[in-house]
Amino acid sequence: MAVKTSIKQKEIRIQKPTQSLTAFQRKVALGIDERSNLMKRFIIASAAVLVGIAALVFWNMWRRHKIEQHETALSALITEVEGSLSNPVSSAEREQRMRNALPRLEEIASVAPSASKNVANGIVSTWKLELDGTGGPLPVPTDHWSRLRLAQRSIVLGQAKEASDLISALHKSAKPDQAWSQLYWSMLMQIRQLEGNREQALKDYSEYRKIFKGQADLSAMDKMLDAI
């Protein structure tokens, strides 16, 4: 009997470690599965965040491209009508160019990005006001283009002070790297003509030469000075 009891005790001692090993293996397997699931969820969440960031970056780039594309087209059309300081146009020719270009301006305004639509529509109103005395109400200026557009309207109406007040905030930024800078300096000289202020026009002329140096033909500016 003692022998049998000893054998049973040995069997029990052998079985217990075996059961412990099996339980341990199960725990390890469960732990691996949990870590695997956590890792999968982490990878999925990270991928979703990266996709969201990429979509936001792409949308901002696309939006900025559309705005730049619109401003380039608008600036080119205005320059085509207004001429440049190196290639000015007469009042009669400018009016004819404006009439011919008005449908294109309206088309540009109709497809303008939401951030630029008010400015584009305001330029349409300014042209119609100058050509036929028509045009809707103009919005409050919010950026450089809207200020230039409203200043142009004031110049057409002979309101030199109003035009000067509108574009004065643009003075420090009117450098060669800005698409609207040539239009700014041209309008500034038109304001000096309305004021009859030759002394200030000469100061503006000197500053313009210093900023643009050899980048601009000064003959048009000279003609505007002669008219003051």
Z-matrix of the N, CA and C atoms (Angstrom, degrees):
N
C 1 1.456
C 2 1.521 1 111.29
N 3 1.297 2 114.61 1 -37.11
C 4 1.479 3 118.68 2 179.70
C 5 1.501 4 111.00 3 -64.44
N 6 1.336 5 115.69 4 -35.72
C 7 1.471 6 119.55 5 179.15
C 8 1.505 7 110.38 6 -66.90
N 9 1.298 8 116.92 7 -43.09
C 10 1.462 9 120.71 8 -179.57
C 11 1.522 10 110.71 9 -63.73
N 12 1.325 11 115.23 10 -42.49
C 13 1.471 12 119.06 11 179.26
C 14 1.512 13 110.60 12 -61.23
N 15 1.310 14 117.55 13 -41.59
C 16 1.466 15 121.78 14 179.81
C 17 1.516 16 111.15 15 -63.67
N 18 1.327 17 116.24 16 -40.61
C 19 1.473 18 120.22 17 179.54
C 20 1.520 19 110.68 18 -64.16
N 21 1.336 20 117.63 19 -42.66
C 22 1.458 21 121.21 20 179.12
C 23 1.526 22 111.48 21 -63.01
N 24 1.340 23 115.41 22 -41.58
C 25 1.462 24 119.16 23 178.66
C 26 1.530 25 110.96 24 -62.09
N 27 1.337 26 115.88 25 -39.45
C 28 1.469 27 119.26 26 177.52
C 29 1.525 28 110.93 27 -64.17
N 30 1.351 29 115.46 28 -40.10
C 31 1.474 30 118.77 29 179.66
C 32 1.518 31 110.29 30 -63.34
N 33 1.336 32 114.90 31 -42.31
C 34 1.472 33 118.99 32 179.61
C 35 1.523 34 110.26 33 -62.64
N 36 1.397 35 115.42 34 -43.52
C 37 1.467 36 118.81 35 -179.10
C 38 1.537 37 110.98 36 -63.91
N 39 1.307 38 116.87 37 -34.81
C 40 1.472 39 120.97 38 179.28
C 41 1.519 40 110.98 39 -72.42
N 42 1.358 41 116.65 40 -40.04
C 43 1.470 42 120.56 41 -177.09
C 44 1.527 43 111.58 42 -68.33
N 45 1.338 44 115.92 43 -38.27
C 46 1.464 45 118.58 44 -176.18
C 47 1.530 46 112.89 45 -60.61
N 48 1.319 47 119.51 46 -47.09
C 49 1.474 48 118.82 47 176.58
C 50 1.513 49 111.93 48 -61.63
N 51 1.326 50 115.63 49 -36.31
C 52 1.463 51 118.85 50 179.87
C 53 1.520 52 110.76 51 -62.65
N 54 1.318 53 115.79 52 -43.10
C 55 1.464 54 119.34 53 178.14
C 56 1.527 55 110.68 54 -65.09
N 57 1.332 56 116.88 55 -39.94
C 58 1.464 57 120.76 56 178.78
C 59 1.525 58 111.06 57 -63.48
N 60 1.317 59 117.19 58 -40.42
C 61 1.460 60 121.64 59 178.41
C 62 1.518 61 111.18 60 -63.07
N 63 1.332 62 115.74 61 -42.29
C 64 1.476 63 119.91 62 179.32
C 65 1.525 64 110.83 63 -63.75
N 66 1.330 65 114.72 64 -43.60
C 67 1.472 66 118.60 65 179.04
C 68 1.522 67 110.83 66 -63.03
N 69 1.336 68 115.20 67 -42.02
C 70 1.466 69 120.02 68 178.77
C 71 1.531 70 111.62 69 -60.83
N 72 1.333 71 114.65 70 -43.04
C 73 1.472 72 119.19 71 179.44
C 74 1.529 73 111.07 72 -63.10
N 75 1.360 74 114.43 73 -38.63
C 76 1.471 75 117.43 74 178.02
C 77 1.530 76 111.17 75 -63.92
N 78 1.328 77 114.44 76 -43.39
C 79 1.466 78 118.51 77 179.47
C 80 1.526 79 111.54 78 -61.73
N 81 1.339 80 114.11 79 -42.49
C 82 1.476 81 118.41 80 178.75
C 83 1.521 82 110.24 81 -61.54
N 84 1.344 83 115.31 82 -44.40
C 85 1.469 84 119.99 83 -179.70
C 86 1.520 85 110.86 84 -62.19
N 87 1.347 86 116.16 85 -42.90
C 88 1.465 87 120.05 86 178.61
C 89 1.528 88 110.88 87 -63.53
N 90 1.329 89 114.46 88 -40.97
C 91 1.465 90 118.17 89 178.85
C 92 1.517 91 112.06 90 -63.03
N 93 1.332 92 115.74 91 -41.61
C 94 1.473 93 119.85 92 178.34
C 95 1.518 94 110.27 93 -63.53
N 96 1.350 95 115.85 94 -42.48
C 97 1.469 96 119.39 95 179.23
C 98 1.525 97 111.24 96 -63.03
N 99 1.343 98 116.61 97 -41.22
C 100 1.464 99 120.05 98 179.68
C 101 1.524 100 110.76 99 -64.14
N 102 1.354 101 115.23 100 -45.74
C 103 1.465 102 118.46 101 178.18
C 104 1.517 103 111.41 102 -63.16
N 105 1.327 104 115.88 103 -36.84
C 106 1.466 105 119.98 104 178.92
C 107 1.522 106 111.01 105 -65.12
N 108 1.347 107 115.31 106 -42.42
C 109 1.469 108 119.26 107 178.73
C 110 1.524 109 111.20 108 -65.57
N 111 1.341 110 115.46 109 -42.01
C 112 1.465 111 119.35 110 177.70
C 113 1.521 112 111.16 111 -61.81
N 114 1.339 113 115.40 112 -42.33
C 115 1.457 114 119.79 113 179.50
C 116 1.524 115 111.24 114 -63.71
N 117 1.346 116 115.63 115 -40.60
C 118 1.462 117 119.23 116 178.67
C 119 1.522 118 110.82 117 -63.07
N 120 1.355 119 116.21 118 -44.41
C 121 1.461 120 119.51 119 179.62
C 122 1.532 121 110.71 120 -63.80
N 123 1.334 122 115.86 121 -39.38
C 124 1.463 123 119.95 122 179.22
C 125 1.529 124 111.05 123 -63.87
N 126 1.334 125 116.01 124 -43.38
C 127 1.476 126 120.51 125 179.85
C 128 1.520 127 110.29 126 -64.11
N 129 1.346 128 116.96 127 -42.72
C 130 1.465 129 120.81 128 -179.95
C 131 1.524 130 110.34 129 -64.08
N 132 1.348 131 116.51 130 -45.15
C 133 1.466 132 120.24 131 179.36
C 134 1.526 133 111.12 132 -62.89
N 135 1.345 134 116.49 133 -42.93
C 136 1.468 135 120.24 134 179.50
C 137 1.519 136 111.10 135 -63.60
N 138 1.330 137 115.88 136 -41.48
C 139 1.465 138 120.11 137 178.83
C 140 1.518 139 110.67 138 -62.84
N 141 1.340 140 116.64 139 -41.00
C 142 1.469 141 120.34 140 179.73
C 143 1.530 142 110.74 141 -63.61
N 144 1.355 143 116.03 142 -41.55
C 145 1.468 144 119.82 143 178.32
C 146 1.523 145 111.00 144 -63.67
N 147 1.335 146 116.85 145 -43.77
C 148 1.464 147 120.96 146 -179.87
C 149 1.518 148 111.37 147 -63.49
N 150 1.342 149 116.14 148 -40.57
C 151 1.472 150 119.93 149 178.32
C 152 1.522 151 110.05 150 -64.12
N 153 1.349 152 116.21 151 -41.39
C 154 1.465 153 119.62 152 178.89
C 155 1.524 154 112.36 153 -63.31
N 156 1.345 155 115.90 154 -43.10
C 157 1.473 156 120.24 155 178.86
C 158 1.528 157 110.51 156 -64.16
N 159 1.336 158 115.82 157 -43.56
C 160 1.471 159 119.76 158 179.85
C 161 1.524 160 111.02 159 -62.62
N 162 1.332 161 116.27 160 -40.25
C 163 1.469 162 120.03 161 178.99
C 164 1.530 163 110.83 162 -65.05
N 165 1.345 164 116.74 163 -40.69
C 166 1.464 165 120.66 164 179.32
C 167 1.524 166 111.04 165 -65.35
N 168 1.335 167 116.49 166 -44.46
C 169 1.471 168 120.40 167 178.70
C 170 1.528 169 110.76 168 -61.93
N 171 1.324 170 115.73 169 -44.67
C 172 1.466 171 119.95 170 179.70
C 173 1.520 172 110.81 171 -62.05
N 174 1.343 173 116.87 172 -42.82
C 175 1.469 174 120.33 173 -179.28
C 176 1.523 175 111.11 174 -63.84
N 177 1.348 176 116.79 175 -42.55
C 178 1.465 177 120.15 176 178.79
C 179 1.531 178 111.38 177 -64.04
N 180 1.342 179 116.55 178 -40.44
C 181 1.462 180 120.30 179 178.06
C 182 1.521 181 110.63 180 -64.73
N 183 1.326 182 116.22 181 -42.56
C 184 1.466 183 120.51 182 179.45
C 185 1.530 184 110.79 183 -64.70
N 186 1.347 185 116.14 184 -42.10
C 187 1.465 186 120.99 185 179.97
C 188 1.525 187 110.42 186 -63.94
N 189 1.345 188 116.12 187 -44.56
C 190 1.463 189 119.82 188 179.87
C 191 1.524 190 111.12 189 -64.87
N 192 1.331 191 116.11 190 -38.21
C 193 1.468 192 120.21 191 177.88
C 194 1.521 193 110.40 192 -62.03
N 195 1.330 194 116.99 193 -42.43
C 196 1.463 195 120.71 194 179.92
C 197 1.525 196 111.08 195 -64.69
N 198 1.327 197 116.85 196 -40.86
C 199 1.461 198 120.33 197 178.79
C 200 1.527 199 110.94 198 -64.84
N 201 1.341 200 116.45 199 -44.73
C 202 1.466 201 120.35 200 178.87
C 203 1.523 202 110.85 201 -64.05
N 204 1.326 203 116.59 202 -40.08
C 205 1.458 204 121.40 203 178.59
C 206 1.524 205 110.29 204 -62.11
N 207 1.333 206 116.14 205 -42.94
C 208 1.466 207 121.03 206 178.92
C 209 1.528 208 110.88 207 -64.84
N 210 1.334 209 117.31 208 -46.91
C 211 1.465 210 120.38 209 -177.64
C 212 1.529 211 111.28 210 -65.17
N 213 1.325 212 116.89 211 -35.75
C 214 1.461 213 120.30 212 177.49
C 215 1.526 214 110.83 213 -64.02
N 216 1.339 215 116.65 214 -44.87
C 217 1.470 216 121.01 215 179.88
C 218 1.524 217 110.24 216 -65.04
N 219 1.336 218 116.50 217 -40.90
C 220 1.463 219 120.82 218 -179.44
C 221 1.525 220 110.91 219 -66.37
N 222 1.327 221 115.89 220 -44.55
C 223 1.463 222 120.37 221 179.34
C 224 1.522 223 111.38 222 -63.11
N 225 1.327 224 117.12 223 -40.94
C 226 1.463 225 121.27 224 -179.89
C 227 1.526 226 110.70 225 -63.70
N 228 1.338 227 116.39 226 -40.85
C 229 1.470 228 120.01 227 -179.48
C 230 1.524 229 111.11 228 -67.68
N 231 1.322 230 116.89 229 -41.55
C 232 1.465 231 120.45 230 178.96
C 233 1.523 232 110.68 231 -64.27
N 234 1.333 233 116.73 232 -42.80
C 235 1.463 234 120.58 233 177.90
C 236 1.519 235 111.16 234 -63.70
N 237 1.326 236 116.21 235 -38.40
C 238 1.467 237 120.66 236 178.01
C 239 1.528 238 110.96 237 -60.73
N 240 1.321 239 116.79 238 -37.58
C 241 1.472 240 121.37 239 -178.80
C 242 1.522 241 111.23 240 -81.75
N 243 1.320 242 116.42 241 -47.79
C 244 1.462 243 120.92 242 -173.89
C 245 1.523 244 112.78 243 -77.23
N 246 1.360 245 115.97 244 -23.47
C 247 1.449 246 118.79 245 -170.89
C 248 1.511 247 108.79 246 79.91
N 249 1.292 248 118.17 247 -174.74
C 250 1.463 249 122.19 248 178.46
C 251 1.521 250 108.96 249 -125.18
N 252 1.318 251 115.54 250 172.35
C 253 1.458 252 118.63 251 178.89
C 254 1.530 253 111.46 252 -62.25
N 255 1.310 254 116.31 253 -28.49
C 256 1.463 255 120.01 254 179.75
C 257 1.525 256 112.44 255 -88.00
N 258 1.329 257 115.66 256 -13.36
C 259 1.470 258 119.53 257 -178.78
C 260 1.525 259 110.10 258 -142.50
N 261 1.339 260 118.10 259 68.73
C 262 1.467 261 121.13 260 -176.39
C 263 1.533 262 111.34 261 -71.38
N 264 1.325 263 115.23 262 161.05
C 265 1.465 264 120.36 263 178.18
C 266 1.525 265 108.83 264 -123.15
N 267 1.306 266 115.66 265 156.22
C 268 1.464 267 119.94 266 178.79
C 269 1.527 268 109.58 267 -72.94
N 270 1.333 269 116.17 268 164.34
C 271 1.464 270 120.83 269 -179.51
C 272 1.520 271 111.56 270 -61.40
N 273 1.363 272 116.19 271 -41.60
C 274 1.462 273 120.00 272 -179.23
C 275 1.525 274 111.39 273 -65.36
N 276 1.326 275 115.85 274 -42.42
C 277 1.464 276 119.69 275 -179.91
C 278 1.526 277 110.31 276 -67.73
N 279 1.321 278 115.86 277 -39.18
C 280 1.463 279 119.90 278 178.91
C 281 1.518 280 110.97 279 -61.52
N 282 1.325 281 116.90 280 -43.06
C 283 1.474 282 120.33 281 179.06
C 284 1.520 283 111.30 282 -62.56
N 285 1.333 284 116.34 283 -41.38
C 286 1.457 285 119.61 284 179.34
C 287 1.533 286 110.91 285 -66.20
N 288 1.311 287 116.14 286 -42.34
C 289 1.465 288 119.77 287 177.45
C 290 1.534 289 110.71 288 -61.12
N 291 1.313 290 115.48 289 -40.58
C 292 1.460 291 120.12 290 -179.37
C 293 1.521 292 111.01 291 -63.17
N 294 1.328 293 116.91 292 -43.25
C 295 1.472 294 120.78 293 178.86
C 296 1.527 295 110.39 294 -63.26
N 297 1.323 296 115.96 295 -42.00
C 298 1.467 297 119.53 296 -179.54
C 299 1.522 298 112.22 297 -67.67
N 300 1.329 299 115.66 298 -33.82
C 301 1.470 300 119.91 299 -175.10
C 302 1.523 301 113.33 300 -89.55
N 303 1.328 302 117.80 301 -10.99
C 304 1.461 303 120.50 302 -176.59
C 305 1.536 304 113.56 303 -55.79
N 306 1.344 305 119.69 304 -44.80
C 307 1.476 306 118.71 305 177.86
C 308 1.529 307 112.77 306 -59.86
N 309 1.327 308 116.85 307 -37.88
C 310 1.471 309 119.67 308 178.40
C 311 1.523 310 110.82 309 -67.92
N 312 1.340 311 116.14 310 -38.23
C 313 1.456 312 119.75 311 176.95
C 314 1.528 313 110.57 312 -62.39
N 315 1.326 314 116.27 313 -42.93
C 316 1.460 315 119.99 314 178.92
C 317 1.529 316 111.29 315 -63.89
N 318 1.319 317 116.19 316 -35.67
C 319 1.474 318 120.07 317 177.54
C 320 1.526 319 110.60 318 -66.76
N 321 1.345 320 116.32 319 -44.01
C 322 1.467 321 120.18 320 177.63
C 323 1.524 322 110.21 321 -60.44
N 324 1.336 323 116.71 322 -41.86
C 325 1.463 324 120.57 323 179.95
C 326 1.526 325 111.79 324 -65.73
N 327 1.325 326 117.04 325 -34.94
C 328 1.466 327 120.59 326 -176.65
C 329 1.523 328 112.58 327 -68.24
N 330 1.335 329 117.02 328 -27.66
C 331 1.474 330 120.60 329 -178.81
C 332 1.529 331 111.58 330 -109.28
N 333 1.324 332 117.18 331 13.71
C 334 1.467 333 120.56 332 -178.72
C 335 1.522 334 110.69 333 -66.39
N 336 1.342 335 118.01 334 144.09
C 337 1.473 336 120.61 335 173.90
C 338 1.524 337 109.86 336 -57.72
N 339 1.303 338 117.08 337 153.75
C 340 1.464 339 121.20 338 -175.81
C 341 1.526 340 112.11 339 -56.04
N 342 1.341 341 117.00 340 -36.06
C 343 1.466 342 120.42 341 -179.07
C 344 1.526 343 112.49 342 -68.02
N 345 1.337 344 117.69 343 -20.50
C 346 1.472 345 122.14 344 -176.03
C 347 1.521 346 112.95 345 -113.41
N 348 1.314 347 118.16 346 -2.20
C 349 1.465 348 120.93 347 -171.99
C 350 1.521 349 112.56 348 -65.21
N 351 1.341 350 118.13 349 -42.52
C 352 1.461 351 120.56 350 -179.53
C 353 1.524 352 111.70 351 -60.74
N 354 1.336 353 115.82 352 -41.11
C 355 1.466 354 119.86 353 179.95
C 356 1.528 355 110.40 354 -64.77
N 357 1.330 356 116.58 355 -46.88
C 358 1.468 357 120.86 356 -178.93
C 359 1.534 358 110.62 357 -62.00
N 360 1.325 359 116.31 358 -44.48
C 361 1.464 360 119.76 359 178.50
C 362 1.527 361 111.14 360 -64.27
N 363 1.335 362 116.03 361 -33.61
C 364 1.465 363 119.84 362 177.80
C 365 1.517 364 112.08 363 -66.42
N 366 1.335 365 117.48 364 -37.46
C 367 1.467 366 120.37 365 177.70
C 368 1.528 367 110.09 366 -67.05
N 369 1.319 368 117.13 367 -38.72
C 370 1.471 369 120.80 368 175.02
C 371 1.527 370 109.61 369 -57.98
N 372 1.331 371 117.29 370 -45.82
C 373 1.466 372 121.41 371 179.49
C 374 1.518 373 111.55 372 -62.41
N 375 1.343 374 115.87 373 -39.64
C 376 1.469 375 119.65 374 179.45
C 377 1.520 376 111.36 375 -63.97
N 378 1.321 377 116.95 376 -44.28
C 379 1.467 378 120.50 377 179.25
C 380 1.528 379 110.85 378 -62.77
N 381 1.315 380 117.03 379 -43.93
C 382 1.466 381 120.37 380 -179.87
C 383 1.521 382 110.69 381 -64.93
N 384 1.324 383 116.29 382 -37.52
C 385 1.463 384 119.79 383 177.15
C 386 1.518 385 110.47 384 -62.86
N 387 1.336 386 116.29 385 -44.44
C 388 1.456 387 120.23 386 -178.01
C 389 1.526 388 111.66 387 -69.05
N 390 1.331 389 117.09 388 -37.33
C 391 1.466 390 120.50 389 -176.08
C 392 1.524 391 112.63 390 -78.96
N 393 1.330 392 116.02 391 -45.41
C 394 1.466 393 119.33 392 -171.15
C 395 1.519 394 114.44 393 -130.49
N 396 1.302 395 116.97 394 3.36
C 397 1.454 396 119.22 395 -178.26
C 398 1.516 397 113.05 396 74.16
N 399 1.322 398 117.10 397 16.91
C 400 1.462 399 120.86 398 179.26
C 401 1.521 400 109.90 399 -111.42
N 402 1.316 401 115.70 400 -172.77
C 403 1.474 402 119.96 401 179.39
C 404 1.510 403 110.75 402 119.60
N 405 1.294 404 115.61 403 147.62
C 406 1.459 405 120.96 404 -176.98
C 407 1.522 406 112.28 405 -80.83
N 408 1.335 407 116.03 406 179.04
C 409 1.475 408 120.01 407 177.75
C 410 1.519 409 111.18 408 -64.65
N 411 1.317 410 115.44 409 147.32
C 412 1.462 411 120.86 410 -177.02
C 413 1.521 412 111.06 411 -98.97
N 414 1.322 413 118.22 412 140.31
C 415 1.460 414 120.89 413 -179.53
C 416 1.521 415 111.79 414 -74.16
N 417 1.327 416 115.72 415 166.19
C 418 1.458 417 121.68 416 176.22
C 419 1.532 418 108.53 417 -68.25
N 420 1.352 419 118.55 418 137.39
C 421 1.474 420 119.34 419 -178.78
C 422 1.519 421 111.71 420 -62.99
N 423 1.319 422 115.52 421 137.01
C 424 1.468 423 120.95 422 -179.29
C 425 1.522 424 112.51 423 -124.75
N 426 1.341 425 118.44 424 -17.03
C 427 1.462 426 120.60 425 179.86
C 428 1.524 427 108.72 426 -151.07
N 429 1.349 428 116.73 427 -174.96
C 430 1.466 429 120.88 428 -174.86
C 431 1.529 430 112.31 429 -62.32
N 432 1.356 431 116.81 430 -40.18
C 433 1.461 432 118.79 431 -178.78
C 434 1.521 433 111.42 432 -66.12
N 435 1.331 434 117.35 433 -42.36
C 436 1.464 435 119.73 434 -178.75
C 437 1.528 436 110.72 435 -67.56
N 438 1.328 437 117.15 436 -34.50
C 439 1.457 438 119.86 437 177.07
C 440 1.537 439 110.98 438 -66.35
N 441 1.319 440 116.18 439 -44.31
C 442 1.463 441 119.67 440 178.56
C 443 1.518 442 111.53 441 -63.46
N 444 1.327 443 115.60 442 -40.04
C 445 1.456 444 119.79 443 -179.66
C 446 1.531 445 111.40 444 -64.65
N 447 1.342 446 117.40 445 -44.23
C 448 1.457 447 120.20 446 179.38
C 449 1.530 448 111.20 447 -70.14
N 450 1.334 449 116.23 448 -33.74
C 451 1.464 450 119.70 449 176.40
C 452 1.524 451 110.34 450 -65.39
N 453 1.333 452 116.48 451 -38.19
C 454 1.466 453 120.27 452 177.18
C 455 1.523 454 110.50 453 -61.34
N 456 1.313 455 116.31 454 -40.85
C 457 1.465 456 120.51 455 177.55
C 458 1.527 457 110.66 456 -61.61
N 459 1.345 458 116.47 457 -42.80
C 460 1.466 459 120.23 458 179.88
C 461 1.523 460 111.41 459 -65.09
N 462 1.342 461 116.59 460 -37.25
C 463 1.466 462 119.90 461 177.44
C 464 1.523 463 110.51 462 -63.51
N 465 1.333 464 115.79 463 -42.98
C 466 1.469 465 120.22 464 178.08
C 467 1.524 466 110.69 465 -58.86
N 468 1.333 467 117.04 466 -36.83
C 469 1.465 468 121.73 467 -179.20
C 470 1.527 469 112.66 468 -86.17
N 471 1.351 470 116.11 469 2.38
C 472 1.461 471 119.97 470 178.63
C 473 1.519 472 113.93 471 76.23
N 474 1.329 473 117.64 472 21.95
C 475 1.461 474 121.89 473 -176.88
C 476 1.534 475 109.43 474 -100.52
N 477 1.326 476 115.41 475 82.95
C 478 1.460 477 120.68 476 -174.32
C 479 1.521 478 112.30 477 -64.82
N 480 1.319 479 118.22 478 -44.25
C 481 1.464 480 120.86 479 -177.43
C 482 1.530 481 111.00 480 -63.93
N 483 1.330 482 116.50 481 -44.29
C 484 1.463 483 120.36 482 179.68
C 485 1.529 484 110.93 483 -60.86
N 486 1.340 485 115.44 484 -42.47
C 487 1.468 486 119.85 485 179.52
C 488 1.520 487 110.87 486 -64.98
N 489 1.338 488 116.93 487 -41.87
C 490 1.459 489 121.50 488 179.84
C 491 1.530 490 111.29 489 -63.79
N 492 1.330 491 115.99 490 -42.27
C 493 1.465 492 119.95 491 179.18
C 494 1.526 493 111.39 492 -62.58
N 495 1.320 494 116.24 493 -35.94
C 496 1.463 495 120.59 494 -177.39
C 497 1.526 496 112.67 495 -68.96
N 498 1.323 497 117.32 496 -39.41
C 499 1.469 498 118.80 497 -174.35
C 500 1.525 499 113.84 498 -99.30
N 501 1.334 500 117.32 499 -3.16
C 502 1.472 501 119.56 500 -177.98
C 503 1.534 502 111.71 501 -60.23
N 504 1.331 503 116.93 502 -32.37
C 505 1.467 504 120.49 503 -179.45
C 506 1.529 505 112.52 504 -68.68
N 507 1.323 506 117.33 505 -15.44
C 508 1.464 507 121.54 506 -177.35
C 509 1.525 508 113.08 507 -91.41
N 510 1.308 509 116.50 508 -7.98
C 511 1.470 510 120.48 509 -169.17
C 512 1.532 511 112.78 510 -57.07
N 513 1.324 512 117.34 511 -48.12
C 514 1.468 513 120.29 512 -175.61
C 515 1.525 514 112.60 513 -66.84
N 516 1.328 515 116.79 514 -24.54
C 517 1.473 516 120.39 515 -176.54
C 518 1.519 517 113.60 516 -95.99
N 519 1.329 518 117.65 517 -5.44
C 520 1.468 519 121.15 518 -175.24
C 521 1.524 520 110.99 519 -78.05
N 522 1.332 521 115.31 520 72.24
C 523 1.458 522 122.79 521 -177.72
C 524 1.535 523 109.65 522 -111.11
N 525 1.332 524 117.32 523 168.22
C 526 1.477 525 120.79 524 -176.91
C 527 1.528 526 114.46 525 -57.44
N 528 1.334 527 118.11 526 -23.89
C 529 1.466 528 119.37 527 -177.19
C 530 1.528 529 113.23 528 -81.90
N 531 1.329 530 117.89 529 -1.24
C 532 1.461 531 121.88 530 178.85
C 533 1.524 532 110.37 531 -100.57
N 534 1.343 533 116.20 532 131.67
C 535 1.469 534 120.45 533 -176.89
C 536 1.525 535 112.39 534 -64.02
N 537 1.316 536 116.70 535 -25.37
C 538 1.464 537 120.60 536 -175.16
C 539 1.537 538 113.13 537 -96.07
N 540 1.328 539 118.25 538 -1.21
C 541 1.468 540 120.35 539 -171.44
C 542 1.528 541 113.15 540 -64.28
N 543 1.341 542 117.20 541 -40.42
C 544 1.470 543 119.51 542 179.73
C 545 1.528 544 110.40 543 -62.58
N 546 1.328 545 116.13 544 -39.87
C 547 1.465 546 120.03 545 177.52
C 548 1.523 547 110.27 546 -63.70
N 549 1.319 548 116.30 547 -38.76
C 550 1.471 549 120.23 548 178.30
C 551 1.527 550 111.09 549 -59.47
N 552 1.344 551 116.47 550 -51.65
C 553 1.467 552 119.29 551 -176.27
C 554 1.524 553 111.36 552 -66.23
N 555 1.314 554 117.10 553 -35.45
C 556 1.460 555 120.32 554 176.27
C 557 1.525 556 110.73 555 -62.78
N 558 1.327 557 116.13 556 -44.21
C 559 1.459 558 120.08 557 179.76
C 560 1.524 559 111.37 558 -68.69
N 561 1.326 560 116.77 559 -34.31
C 562 1.463 561 119.83 560 177.69
C 563 1.529 562 110.62 561 -61.54
N 564 1.327 563 116.11 562 -41.83
C 565 1.469 564 119.49 563 177.91
C 566 1.520 565 111.55 564 -67.90
N 567 1.331 566 117.36 565 -34.44
C 568 1.468 567 120.14 566 175.54
C 569 1.527 568 110.68 567 -63.54
N 570 1.329 569 115.68 568 -37.61
C 571 1.470 570 119.60 569 177.35
C 572 1.524 571 110.55 570 -64.44
N 573 1.334 572 115.89 571 -42.33
C 574 1.479 573 118.77 572 178.48
C 575 1.536 574 110.64 573 -62.84
N 576 1.324 575 116.11 574 -35.17
C 577 1.465 576 119.48 575 176.31
C 578 1.525 577 110.65 576 -63.51
N 579 1.328 578 116.26 577 -44.59
C 580 1.471 579 119.75 578 178.54
C 581 1.524 580 111.02 579 -62.00
N 582 1.336 581 116.17 580 -38.17
C 583 1.473 582 120.47 581 -179.63
C 584 1.518 583 111.73 582 -76.16
N 585 1.357 584 116.85 583 -23.02
C 586 1.455 585 120.28 584 -172.80
C 587 1.521 586 111.12 585 69.46
N 588 1.328 587 116.38 586 27.67
C 589 1.472 588 121.78 587 -173.83
C 590 1.531 589 109.61 588 -100.19
N 591 1.322 590 116.05 589 83.96
C 592 1.467 591 120.48 590 -177.48
C 593 1.527 592 111.57 591 -69.27
N 594 1.334 593 116.46 592 -36.70
C 595 1.460 594 120.01 593 -178.85
C 596 1.541 595 110.62 594 -59.17
N 597 1.322 596 116.98 595 -47.37
C 598 1.462 597 119.97 596 179.24
C 599 1.522 598 111.14 597 -70.06
N 600 1.337 599 116.42 598 -33.61
C 601 1.462 600 119.96 599 177.82
C 602 1.528 601 110.89 600 -61.99
N 603 1.334 602 117.12 601 -38.80
C 604 1.463 603 121.12 602 178.23
C 605 1.532 604 110.92 603 -65.04
N 606 1.333 605 116.63 604 -37.86
C 607 1.471 606 120.36 605 176.65
C 608 1.528 607 110.68 606 -65.22
N 609 1.337 608 115.64 607 -42.84
C 610 1.467 609 120.32 608 177.90
C 611 1.525 610 110.63 609 -62.65
N 612 1.318 611 114.94 610 -41.70
C 613 1.464 612 120.89 611 179.69
C 614 1.531 613 110.84 612 -60.92
N 615 1.332 614 116.16 613 -44.08
C 616 1.460 615 121.29 614 179.54
C 617 1.531 616 110.82 615 -63.80
N 618 1.323 617 116.06 616 -41.88
C 619 1.463 618 120.03 617 179.59
C 620 1.528 619 110.49 618 -66.09
N 621 1.338 620 115.83 619 -41.24
C 622 1.473 621 120.39 620 179.25
C 623 1.530 622 110.16 621 -59.92
N 624 1.328 623 117.46 622 -44.83
C 625 1.472 624 121.43 623 179.06
C 626 1.521 625 111.24 624 -61.10
N 627 1.325 626 116.50 625 -40.48
C 628 1.459 627 120.72 626 -178.53
C 629 1.531 628 110.97 627 -66.71
N 630 1.330 629 116.78 628 -39.71
C 631 1.470 630 120.91 629 -177.16
C 632 1.522 631 111.08 630 -73.24
N 633 1.311 632 116.89 631 -45.80
C 634 1.469 633 120.62 632 -173.81
C 635 1.532 634 112.98 633 -92.45
N 636 1.319 635 117.01 634 -17.98
C 637 1.464 636 122.60 635 178.14
C 638 1.521 637 110.59 636 48.11
N 639 1.351 638 117.83 637 -119.33
C 640 1.466 639 118.97 638 -176.74
C 641 1.512 640 114.00 639 -90.09
N 642 1.336 641 118.17 640 15.76
C 643 1.457 642 121.19 641 -174.03
C 644 1.527 643 113.61 642 -88.84
N 645 1.324 644 118.39 643 -5.48
C 646 1.466 645 119.63 644 -176.61
C 647 1.522 646 110.87 645 -138.96
N 648 1.323 647 115.10 646 148.54
C 649 1.462 648 122.39 647 174.06
C 650 1.527 649 107.55 648 -81.80
N 651 1.327 650 116.80 649 122.22
C 652 1.460 651 120.61 650 -174.32
C 653 1.521 652 113.61 651 -88.49
N 654 1.311 653 118.85 652 1.24
C 655 1.461 654 120.71 653 -175.99
C 656 1.525 655 111.73 654 -62.03
N 657 1.326 656 116.98 655 -39.65
C 658 1.470 657 119.93 656 -179.83
C 659 1.534 658 110.63 657 -66.06
N 660 1.339 659 116.19 658 -41.00
C 661 1.461 660 120.13 659 177.81
C 662 1.522 661 110.49 660 -63.81
N 663 1.337 662 116.14 661 -37.81
C 664 1.468 663 119.82 662 177.51
C 665 1.533 664 111.08 663 -61.64
N 666 1.314 665 116.21 664 -41.44
C 667 1.479 666 120.13 665 178.86
C 668 1.510 667 111.52 666 -63.77
N 669 1.334 668 116.18 667 -39.93
C 670 1.460 669 119.69 668 179.42
C 671 1.524 670 110.50 669 -67.33
N 672 1.321 671 117.23 670 -37.16
C 673 1.459 672 120.34 671 176.81
C 674 1.528 673 111.30 672 -64.92
N 675 1.330 674 116.00 673 -40.37
C 676 1.461 675 120.49 674 -179.93
C 677 1.523 676 111.55 675 -61.81
N 678 1.347 677 116.20 676 -27.81
C 679 1.458 678 120.28 677 -177.66
C 680 1.521 679 113.26 678 -83.00
N 681 1.326 680 116.01 679 -6.93
C 682 1.486 681 118.95 680 -178.03
C 683 1.535 682 109.81 681 -92.55
